Amino acid sequence: MIALRLRRLAQLSIAAALVVGALGCATAGAATLNVNVSARGNQRSTWQDAFDKFKKANPDVDLKVTYITEEAYKVQMGGWLATDPPDVVSWHDGERMAYYAQRGLLEDLSPDWTKNGWSQQYASVKEASTFKGKQYAAPLGYDAYGFFYRKDLFDKAGIKGEPKTWDEFLDACKKLKASGVAPIAVAARDSWTLAAWFDYLDLRINGNAFHQQLMAGEIPYTDARVKKVYAAWKTLIDDHYFIDNALSYDLDSIAPFLVNGKASMMLMGTFFSASIPPSIKPQTGFFRFPVIDANVPMAEDGPVNVLLIPAKARNKADARKLLAFMEQPQINADLAKGWGQLPSNSQSAEPEDAISRVGFQTLANTKGGIAQFYDRDMQKEMADEGMKAMQQFYSDPSQLDAVLARLEATRKRIYQK
């Protein structure tokens, strides 16, 4: 009887092992992926088209994709990475990526950058994908920032060509104001549009290395170099080069200023090109933020979307296979086009839109570094307080010292430095 029970127990153990083995074989080729999507545009269909192409090229990999809305994604991201993550997640470069890399939650992708030639193809965004000398992100699409402007209003004001230097820019503003046109439109009700101004003035005056130190909370806001940025900005405000009541307008309500010729320029990302009606598109140009100090290498804002492999991912081999596929020049270009962005791969075909082409060429050839935009390069609470302070400064520039003192107190509290 005992021998019979032992034989039955052995048979059950073998059967159980066969079942486990079969399940293991069934999931061995599976790779899981969480993707952040918004309700705007055709984000999901663009993603899915790329994934369908990957499946066709890699029939042995069972790719399981979960689409999650933006706000829910932001809340859940940290929990996934710390506990039981998917094999790949979509995210943002810069501080947003570095936050998790610093905590050991991301896979080091430096070998992939070397193996796949990404250091050459993605040279302009390598710094933004790097934390302490190692690369943790696979870049996707990004936006270029610069000045949209009305060519016909420039001609009417007697402006010869696009401003290349700060003095030329100030001269253009003076001539536009004299012609009865507001030189600059800004949607200051959306505080991030003011953050673009701070970013570029800081990048042009102090350079990207200083800018990133400031973003990391390592430099006091009472530093003379920070005040110099606000002083340059204050000149534009004091000379009334921005539209009246700018704090009343958000991005959705600012476009008519350019369309109706009430304002001539606007600092904005290339995505805004889609908002320009065909009737004035031929009269609309786009130029790089001018040089302020010729000794400072030209850096740009170019917020990048990325893919990451969590450190605790189970199927890193297929995850790497997916990333290598998504980083190909054509796939990178297809994704960017579908999202209304620019391809970050320098070997991708240039965008068809004339304004997007200027942005693409600028970012692809930038040597001074690519910043990820104020609220992506900085810890969130500090970024929120910083943008609120920009609105306060814009409303009353005479309060600059008080604004900077409050920001410095906030910096000390958040970073304990």
PyMOL commands that set and color helices and strands:
alter all, ss='L'
color gray80, all
select helices_A, chain A and resi 2-27+43-57+70-82+95-102+110-115+118-121+123-125+127-129+151-157+166-178+191-205+208-215+224-238+246-248+251-259+270-275+281-283+316-326+329-339+354-364+374-377+380-395+397-415
alter helices_A, ss='H'
color red, helices_A
select strands_A, chain A and resi 30-37+62-69+88-92+130-131+134-135+138-142+145-150+182-184+263-269+284-287+300-301+304-308+342-343+370-371
alter strands_A, ss='S'
color yellow, strands_A
deselect
rebuild
show_as cartoon
